[in-house]
Amino acid sequence: MFSLLKNFNLLLYFIIALFFMETSLRLATTNNFLAQGLFISLLSSTILAIIYYIICSCFQNKVNYILSFFLLALTSLIFSSQLVHYQFFRTFYSFYSAGNASQVFEFWQDIWILTMQNFVWILLFFLPTILMVGLGKRLLSFNTLDKLYKILLILSIVLIYVIGLAAIYGNGKEHNSAYDLYYKNCDPVLSTEKLGMITTMRLDLQRVLTGWSPALDPPDFPVSNPDHTDKDNKIDKEIDYNIMDIDFKDFIVKENNKVIEEMHNYFANVEPTSKNESTEKYEGYNLILIIAESFSPYAVHEDITPTLYKMLHKGYNFTNFYVPSWDVSTSDGEYVTLTSLLPKSGVWSFTESVNIDLPFVMGNQLKKLDYKTVAYHNHTYTYYNRDLSHPNMGYNYTGVGNGLEVENVWPASDLEMMEKTIPEYIDNEPFHAYYLTVSGHMQYSFTGNSMAFKNKKYVENLPYSEEGQAYLATQVELDKALEHLLYQLDEADVANKTLIALCTDHYPYGLDDKTIDELAGHKIERNFGLYKSSFILYTKDMEPVTIHKPSSNLDIIPTLSNLLGLEYDSRLLMGKDIFSDSEPLVIFRNKSFITDKGKYNSLTKEFIPNEDADITEDYLKWVLSIVESKFYYSAKILETDYYNKIK
């Protein structure tokens, strides 16, 4: 018996080592030890350990030892890289993203800093490999395994796999369940929490190799709000809607593709938004649209960032605005803002959009009206393939490497970008300029961030930690850029006819949770509150307006389209004109949502009603079906080039 155990001690070592990495990753990231998630992690660790053991028992002792060391070292490296990626982007990378890893390595300095900051965790991931070097040959057996044992081990893999499937099925099939993440949807963070990293990466590899996309069934979309039984989605001819002359019935009759036919049916039944007192309010105005790196409400200080403060409080003040994060790429926040579509899970949606029509993005809409349309980014112009996606949106796009020359520091200066680019369009009315800034980028320290160091004197007396001060110092550079922009608009005598819209791409995830709480002045709730943000909409000498209606960056394109009096079809966008009388809906990555009646947390399955809100079960099902529909049809627009089919 002792001899048999000794012969199989390498297998036991592999099981312990892999499960140790799984649990260490949970501790370092999600910190959520769900019983089911741990059990499935143990099963997947055991299966992979058996596979490793079979591989490492096919040769002579020395070769088996080298293979064992190599496999453990490779696994340790993968877990370590996933940890660093999570600390950098707050999500785990996929094989799709790994195929574009060269772009991520442009941030090698930040990656190195994060690696050093997480050195203890990384050392723990490599501990089984280190122990194998020191103790392996003395304590572990690397003998060749008999064929019979190999067969028994393969059978045990099948048995353990069946047990794992039973555990996955046994916990229900609702959204965000282990079953849902295993078979239907893709969310790297939730999947790692409920299935483990080994299973998550195995599924991801399978999906990449097979061309898999989330197996979403067409949602059962109710035509009306159950709380408004007297109202359906038929268009009232007496109301002036933001719609275009699209004959969906004719398209349906002529369509042979079932998916496209289904899309025609869906969009024909979406309730459009009506025109309102804000329609055409800024018709003919110039438009400057800015997505500011890691901008947040914490960046707005009357003394430290006075321009941001002025624009927020003397423009439209949206008090209930959100910018959710997504699961694959930080460019997804930009994608949502510029397209009013939800990103497709598992891919870089902007990259996938390169060859499809995007008629409702601001660049293409305003280019048709003979606006000068330009876009700028003070970072590498090819990053996230923006050199392909942004021209497709109607922009003459310039970044670092194809015409924009800024000082070679990290991060680059937003002020310098404004100084270099404003002269290119300010005398060419009407114009539309889109800016993607970078000064607010992590890491937030005075030694590793050029903008934080540059503006240190403005923040060093604030009662915050160094990380909090450094973050605010990066936002000072954005404030200086906006100050220069407003000055130049005044000098050119176009400030009174230029609308400026600004939001962030994502919350400042480079900050520790405790620093976010520190800047906010209270503990931030993580499912909703973490993503609460500010949307600046401003033009000179306007009458300040406060809007309490829930909204998000998904609503920016329809809102701007309505304000500028553009011809667009509100049924074909996933967001809504904030100024319309339509019911608000803020959607999050995990399919939580906010309406004017309250908040639904998809993780806890709890609806938190607003005061005096009367919520029925039918209402909840109705909103959930809308949320599912928006995810589904956003992906289908990307996959089918749908906008091109309804010209």
NORWOTA-V710055 format. One line per field, one symbol per residue. ss: DSSP state (H for helix, E for strand, C for the rest). phi: phi as a letter, one per 30 degrees, with the letter a starting at -180 (. if undefined). A space follows every 50 residues. Layout:
ss: ???
phi: ???
This chain:
ss: CHHHHHHCHHHHHHHHHHHHHHHHHHHHCCCCCCHHHHHHHHHHHHHHHH HHHHHCCCCCHHHHHHHHHHHHHHHHHHHHHHHHHHHHHCCCCCHHHHCC HHHHHHHHHHHHHHHHHCHHHHHHHHHHHHHHHHHHHHHCCCCCCCHHHH HHHHHHHHHHHHHHHHHHHHCCCCCCCHHHHHHHCCCHHHHHHHHCHHHH HHHHHHHHHHCCCCCCCCCCCCCCCCCCCCCCCCCCCCCCECCCCCCHHH HHHHCCCHHHHHHHHHHHHCCCCECCCCCCCCCCCEEEEEEECCCCHHHC CCCCCHHHHHHHHCCEEECCEECCCCCCCCHHHHHHHHHCCCCCCCCCHH HHCCCCCCCCCHHHHHHCCCCEEEEEEEEECCHHHHHHHHHHCCCEEEEE CCCECCCCCCCCCHHHHHHHHHHHCCCCCCEEEEEECCCCCCCCCCCCCH HHHHCHHHHCCCCCCHHHHHHHHHHHHHHHHHHHHHHHHHHCCCHHHEEE EEEECCCCCCCCHHHHHHHHCCCCCCCCHHHEECCEEECCCCCCEEECCC EEHHHHHHHHHHHCCCCCCHHHCCCCCCCCCCCCCEECCCCCEEECCEEE ECCCCEEEECCCCCCCHHHHHHHHHHHHHHHHHHHHHHHHCHHHHHC
phi: .ddddddcdddddddddddddeddddddbdhbcdeddddddddddddddd deddddbcbdedddddddddddddddddddddddddddciacdcdddddc deddddcedddddddddcedddddddeeddddddbeddccccddcddddd ddddddddddddddddddddcjcdeideddddccbbbedddddcbjddde dddddedddcidbedddeddcddbdddbddbccdddddcccdbcdccddd dddddcdddddddeddddcdddcddbdcdieceiddbccbccehdaeddc becdbddeddddcccdccdbcbbdcbccbdddddedddchbddddjbddd dddeccdbdcddedddddciddcbbbbdbedcdhhddcddddcjcdcbbd jbkccbedbbddddddddddceddbdcbddbbcccccbeddddcadccbd dddeceddbdcddbdeddddedddddddddddedddddddddhbddbbcc bbbcdaddddddedddddddiadddddcddcdbbccbbbeiddebcbcdd abddcdddddddddiddbcddccdcbedddcdddacccedidabbdclbc cddchcccddeidcccdddddddeddeedddddddddddchdeddbd
